[in-house]
Structure formats: C-alpha cells, structure tokens
Amino acid sequence: MSATVVVATVPGHSNLLRSDYLIRHVAEHWRPLGVEFELTTSPRVSPPGDIGWQHLDTTRVAEDYQELIARYAVAINRGPSDVHKRSTATHLVARDDPWHGPVIVKTDLNYGGRTEDWAHRWRPLRHPLVHAFRDRLPARLTGRMAPDEYPIYSSKALVPSWVWRDRRFVVQRFLTEQSDGLYGIRRWFFFGDREFAYLAYSPAPIVSGDNHSRWEQLGDPPPGLRARRAELGLDYGKIDYAEVENELVVYDVSPTISADGPPGSSPQRQMIAELVPGLGGFLEHVEERSAGAGSPSSPL
C-alpha cells in the first residue's frame, strides 16, 4: 500500500533511519512495499503523512512533541509522555523502608541519564566530546552514571546519604534471576500486535543488550506486564524485567528499541523478523480511515 510515516525524533538523531535502532530495519522492510518514511527533528515541522511515530528516545516527551504527534490521525506511541523509573520501575526503596537486602542505585532518567543528550536544540551541547566530558565528572554533580556500572550495595545502609536526597537517582532492591553463577534479565519487545521476548544471562550482575553469554526465547509475558504496557499506552518499545520468587520485578521501560544483540546474532535476527511486520497493523488503520470506517486508536 501507499502510505507515509512521519517519524518525530530529537535534533541529534537526524541519521535515525540509518542507525542501529530497530526502526531502520522497519523502514528497509516496508519501503519496497510502498511505504515512505519522513523524518522531522523539530516539533514545529509536521510533514504531511498518514502515521505519526514518536521516536525520541528520551525519558520525557516535551509537550510540543506530544502536540506534533497529536496532529496525525494514526499514531505510534501517542500515549507515553514520561517513563522515568520513579513511575515505571517496581520494588523501589526509600531510606526508611524495612528492606535489609542488597540494593542498586540507578538514574531516574533512562540509560544512566544520557537519553536526553541528543535532544538539545543547541548543537554544541550534542557534541560527543561534551558528553564524554560530562561522563568524567562525579555523578553527584551531573546526575549521570554509566548504565553498566550502576553501584550495587549489600545493604541500603551503605548507600551514600546524598543519593537519598537527590531526586535524579532511585534506589531499587537488587532482585535478579540467577542460574549456574550467571545473572539473568528478561526483555519483552513489542510493536503493535507483534512481540518478542527473551531471557539472557551474563556473568556481569547488570546484563546489557550485547553481553549475553547465553539466551533463550520466551513465550507470553506475565499478565501484569501486559497490563502495565496498556496503562502506559505503549504501541512500540520494550520492558526489562525479572521473575524472582514468583514476583514480577520491572527494571526499565523504553519507548524505543535498538536492534538488540551483536550484529547478525541469533537474538537480533529473530527480533527483527518478529517485530518488523508490526507496522502492518497501523497501516491497516490508515486503510480503514481512508474507507471511512476507522478510528484514531492505535493497535496494541
């Protein structure tokens, strides 16, 4: 079918459709089928199109970007405006909570506080050297931490006192799945009615998307996780979680997806194959509206 998808992103992601994000694979799959992709990096520029796609990769979506997406009758991720950990993660710990087990300190913003780096409208602030300089400064000053180096403490009593006073950080119970001396994380990716989930293990206590020593594909996510996605209004994104002693532990929610795993790896190939067709449900909504029988809601 013939359709145009307008992708709204931040000024520093003008190469988004040539990047390591999954959306590049979506575009490569659907372009030969007649779907055009138009990028806008400013909320003041709203190209004509059939679908608006919010793809900012920021923890918070500014109001002007929300207004931009609202101009399109069919939208991808019209709903989520804020996915900071204080509102999405579970098992957070306050200073006076009766929890005596291990804890982990994280930034309230996604990806160690770095997700907003490319959103600055003044270009010099987006320069990689500026980011590298900020990364060398103390976390207490910048509110940033390397995501794979979030500090883990055997007790919350060991957490520095300034962390408890700084709203840029959260403290979470360190609850993780373990197997044969490895640490596990579950990741659930979704795009419309398509989804892909896996459990990955690593010798490192913080498991990232490219340090798997082994992994296995999962079936349906827990009902509570599906309900959480609906509450957030996420059409596209991922949720990192674990199941520890029959409890659902949510680590992180993101409205954007990287093509997970090393390039060409099995999990990456399977993720792309499973998720890329998810755009089809939104294109069907465009066709329905063109025929006068659609609604502005997005398929979940």
N, C-alpha and C positions, 0 to 999 in steps of 0.2 A: 504494500500500500504506500501511497504518497503521504508523508507527514513530516513536520518539522518539530524537533525537540530543542527547546531553548534551555541551555544549561547555565545557571547562575552560580558563579564562583567568585573567590576573592581576587583582588588585583594581582597577587603574586602567583596565581595558578593559571596564567594565560596559556600554558602548554598542557593543560589538563588532559586534553584528548590525545596527547602523545606521551602520557606519563605511565607510571606503574599502577595507577588506580584502575579498578575493575571497569570503570566507565569507558576506558579506551577500548577494551575488548567488546563492550556492548556496541560502541559505535562501529567498530570494524565488522561486526556481525551483521548489523542492521542496515548499514549504508547500501550494500549491494541490493537490498530488498526495497529500496526507495525511501528510506528514512534519512532526513538531513539533520545534522546537529549544529546548532548555532550557539556560540559561547558569548556570555556577557560577564564582564568583571566589574560592572558598576550597576548599582540598583536604579540609577537614573536612566539606564539604557535598557529598554524592553523590546527586543526584536519581535516581529510578528512570528507566531508559532502556534502549534496545536497543543503542545505539552510544555509545561514549565517544570524544571528539575532543580531543586535546591541542592547544591553540591558544594557547600562552603568549607567543609572540614574544619569547622570551628566549634567550640563548645557552646557558644551562644550565638544566635542568629539575630542580627540587628533588625530593628523594626522596619527600616526601609527595604531590606531584603525580603522580609515577610510580605510587605506590600507588593513588591515586584512579583513574587510567585502567585499572589492572590489575583493577579491580572489574567492568569491563564485558567481556562475552564477545567482543564485536566492537569493535575499537578502530581509530582513525585516529591514526597516529603514536605507537603504543605504544613503539616502539623507541628513537628518538633521545633521549638524555639530555644530550648535550653536543656542540655544533657550533662550538666556538671554532676560530679559524683555525689555531692551532698543531697541531690534529689533522685539519683538513679541507683547508686550502689547500696547494697544491704550490709547489715552487720557492722555499721559504723560505731565507733566507740567514743564516748565523752569522757572527760577527765575523771568524773566521779562515778562512772559505771562500774558495777561489780564484776568486771571481767579481769581475770588474772592470767590468761594465756598469752601467747605471742601476738604481736600486732605489727602492722605495716603502715608506714606513713606515705601518703600519696598526695599529689597536687589535686586540688578540686577541679581544675581545668584538665581536659583530656591531654594525653601524651606529654606528661611532665610539664604542662603549662606552655607547651610550644605550639599548640594548634593554632593560636592566633598570630603566629609570627608572620604569615604571608598575607594577613588581612589588612595590614597598614596601607593606607592610601598614599602616604608619602613614601616614595620609592626607596630612599636611603635606609629607612628602617627595615626594609625587607632584604637587605643585602646579607648574604651568608656570613660575612665577617662580623657583622653586628650580632647575629645570632650566636656565633662562636664566642665572641667576647662576653656576651651575657651568660653563656653556659659556664664560663670560668669563674664567674662571681658567686659568692655564697648564696645558697638557696634562701636564706633568711632575708637577703636583700632583694632578690629577683622574683621569688615565688616560683622558681623553676627547679626541676630535678630531672635527671636522666631517667626515663621510664624503666629501664632495665636495672637501675640502681636504687630504686625506692628502698629506704632503710627499713630493715626488719629488726624488731626488738623482742626479746624473750618475755618482756612484761611491759605494760604501759607505763609503769613507774620509771622506766628508763628513757621514755620519750622526752626530749628537751622541752623545757617549760615554754619556750617561745612558740613551739609548734601549736600548743593548745590555744594560744592567744591569736594565732594568725589564721584568718578565715580562708586564706589561699591554700590551706592544707587540710586534709582529712586523715583521721586515724581509723583503720579498719582491722577487725580481727583477722589474724593471718590464718585463714582456713583454706586448706588446699588438699587436693586429691594426691595420693602417693601410691607408687607401685614399683617394687624392686629397686628402691632407692631413688626413683625419679619423681619429679613433680609434674602434675597434670593440670591442664586447663581445657575447658570446653568452649568452643566457639560456634555460635549459631549465626549464619549469614542468611539474609532474605532479600528478595526483590519481588514485590507483588506477591503472587501465589507460588513463587519458586523459592526453594530454600536448600541450604546445605549446612551440615553440622559435622564437626569432628572433635575428637579428644586427642590432644597432643601431649607428649611427655618430653621432659628435658632434665638434665642433671642440675640446671640452674633453678633456684626457687621461683624466679619470675620468668615465665615462659612467654617468649615473643613469637611473632609470626614466622620467623625464619630460623629458629634454633631448635627445631624438633629432632629428637633422636629416634622417636617412633610415633606413629599416629594411627588412629582408626576412625573410620566414618561412623557417625551416629545416626540413629533414627529420629523420631519426633522429639522435640524438646519438651521439658516439663510444662504442664498446663499453666503454671504460674508465670513462666517466661513468656508464653504466647499472650497471656493477658497483659503483661507489662508492655509488650510491644504495642498492643492495641491502645493502651492508655496513653502512650507517648505519641501515637499517630505516625509511627514509622512505616513507610512503604518500602524503604531501602536502607540497609545498614547491617550492623552486627551487634551482638551482645556476648560479652565474655562472662563465663560463669563456671561454677563447680557444683557438684552434689556431694556434700560432706555429711556423713551420718544422717542421711535422709533429709538434709536441709538444702534448700536452694540458696546459693551464695552468688550474688551478682557483683562482678568486679567493675564492669565498664560498659557503657553504651556509646556507639558511634553511628552517626547518620551517613558516613561514607565508608567505602570498603577499598582496601588495597588488594591486589591480586596476591593472596597470602602464599607464603612458602617460597623457597628458592625457585628462580625462573625455570620453567619446564618440569618442575617436580610433580609428583602424582597428586598431592592435595590441590596444587594450583590448577592443574589441568581439569580435575573433577569439579572444582569450584566454578571455573569459567563455564564449563559445559552445562552445569546445573542452573546457574543464575542468569546468564546472558539472555535466555529466552523470556525472562521475566518482564521485559519491556512490552511483550505482546499483549498482556492484559490491559495496559494503559492505551495502547494503540486501538484495541477493541472499544474502549470507552470513547475515543475520538470518533470512530466509525459510528457508534451508537448515537452520539450527539449530532453528527452530520445527518443522520437519518431522522433526527427529531425524537429519538426515544431514549436518550442517555440521561445521566445525572452527573453532577460535578464531583461526586465522591470518588475516592481512589480505591483500587482493589487491594485488599490486604490478604 
